[in-house]
Each structure stands twice: as C-alpha cells, then as structure tokens.
Amino acid sequence: MAVYREPISKKCKSLGISPAVLGYTQKKETRRKFGAGSNTRKKLSEYGLQLKEKQKLRFIYGVLEKQFYSYYEIAVKEDGVTGENLIALLESRLDNVVYRMNMALTRREARQLVGHGHFTVNGKRVDVPSYRVKAGDVVALREKSRKSVKFEQIMDMTHGRTGPAWLEINREGRSATVVRKPLREELDFEIQENLVIELYSK
C-alpha cells in the first residue's frame, strides 16, 4: 500500500484536487483553496502535466509506482481504449469497491478494512485490497463484522450516499453485486488519463 507522509490537504492542494474526492470533509474556510484555479501559478511543461495526472491517479487510489505501471501494461493488452481500461482496472480494486459501496468513509479506510479481513467476495474472505472484482461478483461484509460499532457508525455517516451504476448495492444486506465493468464517465473526480498513457508511451 502506498504510504503518503505529507498531510492529505497539502497533497490535494499540490495536485489540484479536492479532499472530498478521497472521502475527506473539507472545512468551510479551506474549500476555496482547492478550486480549478489552484496550483496554476507556474505553467507546467507537457511532461509536468503528464506526471501530475499520473501522481493524481496514484494518490487517489493509493497505488505504488510498480503496481500502477503493471496496471498500465495490462490496460495496453486489453481490447478497447487504454486510458479507459486503466481506469476500469483501478475502479475494480476491492478496496475501491468497498469505498464505492459506502462501507468505508475513504479509500484509505477501505484498504485497512479489507486488509483486516472484514469482507468477502462470493462468500470467501478476501484480505487483499488490490484484488480485482469482475461482473457477477458479490462483495459483502462478513457476518462477524456486521455487529461492529465501527460499521454501524460508517453506515450512519454514509446514509444518503449513492453508488455508481456498475454496482448494485444492498445496504440492508451490507453487500453489493458488480453488475458490469466500470465506465470512465462514472468516475467521481476529474482526470485526464490520456496524459498518463502518453507519459508511459514515450
């Protein structure tokens, strides 16, 4: 798992993204700092723009460089648009699915919860955050974890949140079924993935 020692808000500001993208609530007085015009005092080179988009994706999903590049290699070999394939691979990570089904407040928390073995895929316990789910898979909170105060608090705090169309969420059953492959337009943040592909294609 990627470990970022820099404060979340500071890292978000440097990448020009809102902490809300990661599931963090911003304080009112700091919200204006993360607008579209942030971090534009210095004009970036083409390489700088490409690098920034790659760093943004890595930071959002908490993926180390070696693993991120392996996703790129898989995306290149798959049919379709490489950038869209890359996004689908990242969205299909088990930790991201847990976050998107509103069983964690942030992707970072989702990684920890998956690592601690709180979730199952098709009835089998899986504790690997990078595990790739596919259409038809059912991700669920383990029976032993359902009475946990931690998850009761998460359910209360995520009440009213909706999930992506590629997930069929069953809040009462503390589970979600992967209906299909995630689509690029269903992201909950802005990214120019084509710049990442250009960077690796050199």
C-alpha positions in Angstrom: 0.0 0.0 0.0 1.3 3.5 -0.9 2.2 5.5 2.2 2.0 9.3 2.0 3.6 11.1 4.9 2.5 14.5 3.6 -0.8 15.9 5.1 -3.8 14.9 2.9 -4.9 18.6 2.5 -1.4 19.7 1.4 -1.1 16.8 -1.1 -4.5 17.5 -2.5 -3.7 21.2 -3.0 -0.4 20.4 -4.8 -2.3 18.1 -7.2 -5.2 20.5 -7.6 -7.9 18.1 -6.3 -10.5 18.4 -3.5 -10.1 16.2 -0.4 -13.7 15.3 -1.0 -12.5 13.1 -3.8 -10.8 10.9 -1.2 -13.8 11.0 1.1 -12.5 13.7 3.4 -14.7 16.5 4.5 -13.3 20.0 4.0 -13.5 22.8 6.4 -15.5 25.7 5.1 -12.6 28.2 5.3 -10.4 26.0 3.2 -12.7 24.9 0.4 -11.8 27.8 -1.9 -8.2 26.7 -1.9 -9.0 23.6 -4.0 -10.8 25.1 -6.9 -10.0 24.7 -10.6 -7.6 27.6 -10.4 -5.4 26.2 -7.7 -1.7 25.3 -8.3 -1.6 27.3 -11.6 0.9 30.0 -10.6 3.6 28.2 -12.6 2.9 26.9 -16.1 3.8 23.2 -16.3 5.6 21.6 -19.2 3.9 18.8 -21.2 5.9 16.3 -19.1 4.9 18.1 -15.9 1.2 17.9 -16.8 1.5 14.2 -17.6 3.4 13.5 -14.4 0.8 15.4 -12.4 -2.1 13.4 -13.8 -0.2 10.1 -13.0 0.5 11.3 -9.5 -3.1 12.3 -9.1 -4.4 8.8 -10.0 -1.8 7.1 -7.9 -2.7 9.2 -4.9 -6.4 8.8 -5.2 -6.2 5.0 -5.4 -3.2 4.7 -3.1 -1.1 2.7 -5.5 2.7 2.4 -5.7 4.5 3.1 -8.9 5.4 -0.5 -9.7 1.8 -1.7 -9.2 0.5 1.3 -11.1 2.7 0.5 -14.1 1.6 -3.1 -14.1 -2.0 -1.8 -14.4 -0.9 0.2 -17.4 0.7 -2.9 -19.0 -2.5 -4.9 -18.5 -4.6 -1.9 -19.9 -2.4 -1.8 -23.1 -3.0 -5.5 -23.8 -6.8 -5.4 -23.3 -9.2 -4.5 -26.1 -10.5 -1.0 -26.2 -9.1 2.4 -25.2 -6.0 2.0 -23.0 -6.9 5.0 -20.7 -10.4 3.7 -20.1 -9.1 0.2 -19.5 -6.7 1.7 -16.9 -9.5 3.5 -15.1 -11.6 0.3 -15.1 -8.7 -1.7 -13.5 -8.3 0.9 -10.8 -12.0 1.1 -10.1 -12.2 -2.7 -9.9 -9.9 -3.0 -7.0 -11.6 -4.5 -4.0 -10.7 -1.6 -1.7 -12.3 0.9 -4.1 -15.4 -1.3 -4.4 -15.8 -1.2 -0.6 -15.5 2.6 -0.7 -17.9 2.9 -3.6 -20.5 0.7 -1.9 -20.3 3.1 1.0 -18.9 0.7 3.5 -15.9 3.0 4.2 -15.6 6.7 4.5 -12.4 6.9 2.5 -10.4 4.7 0.1 -7.6 4.7 2.7 -10.0 3.4 5.3 -11.4 0.8 2.8 -7.9 -0.6 2.3 -7.4 -1.0 6.0 -10.8 -2.7 6.4 -10.2 -5.1 3.5 -6.7 -5.9 4.9 -8.2 -6.8 8.2 -10.4 -9.3 6.6 -13.8 -7.7 7.1 -15.1 -8.5 3.5 -15.9 -11.5 1.4 -16.1 -12.0 -2.4 -18.6 -14.6 -3.4 -18.7 -15.9 0.1 -14.9 -16.3 0.5 -12.9 -14.0 2.8 -10.5 -11.8 0.8 -7.9 -9.6 2.6 -6.1 -8.3 -0.5 -7.0 -4.6 -1.2 -5.8 -4.9 -4.9 -8.0 -8.0 -5.6 -9.8 -7.4 -8.9 -13.5 -8.0 -8.9 -15.4 -8.8 -12.1 -19.0 -8.8 -13.3 -21.2 -11.1 -11.2 -19.0 -10.9 -8.1 -20.8 -10.2 -4.8 -18.8 -8.2 -2.2 -20.2 -8.4 1.3 -19.4 -7.5 4.9 -18.5 -10.6 6.9 -21.2 -11.9 9.3 -18.7 -11.5 12.2 -18.2 -7.8 11.4 -21.9 -6.8 10.9 -22.5 -6.1 14.6 -19.3 -4.0 14.9 -19.8 -0.5 16.2 -17.4 0.7 13.6 -19.6 -0.4 10.7 -22.7 0.9 12.4 -21.0 4.3 12.5 -20.0 4.1 8.9 -23.5 3.2 7.8 -24.9 6.2 9.7 -22.3 8.6 8.2 -22.8 7.3 4.6 -26.6 7.3 4.8 -28.0 9.0 1.7 -24.9 8.4 -0.4 -25.4 6.8 -3.8 -23.1 4.4 -5.6 -22.0 4.0 -9.2 -24.3 2.4 -11.7 -22.0 -0.6 -12.2 -22.7 -1.6 -8.6 -26.0 -2.9 -7.3 -25.8 -2.0 -3.6 -27.9 -3.8 -1.0 -27.5 -1.6 2.2 -29.7 -3.9 4.3 -27.6 -6.9 3.3 -24.3 -5.0 3.6 -23.4 -6.2 0.2 -23.0 -5.1 -3.5 -23.1 -7.0 -6.8 -20.8 -6.0 -9.6 -23.2 -5.6 -12.5 -20.6 -4.8 -15.2 -17.3 -3.2 -15.9 -16.8 0.3 -14.6 -17.0 3.1 -17.1 -14.7 6.1 -17.3 -17.6 8.6 -17.2 -18.8 7.2 -13.9 -15.7 8.5 -12.0 -16.3 10.7 -9.0 -13.4 13.0 -9.9 -11.8 14.7 -13.0 -8.8 13.2 -14.6 -7.0 13.4 -18.0 -6.0 9.7 -18.2 -4.8 10.2 -21.8 -1.9 12.2 -20.4 -0.9 9.3 -18.2 -0.9 7.0 -21.2 1.2 9.5 -23.2 3.7 9.6 -20.4 4.2 5.8 -20.3 4.1 5.5 -24.1 7.3 7.5 -24.6 
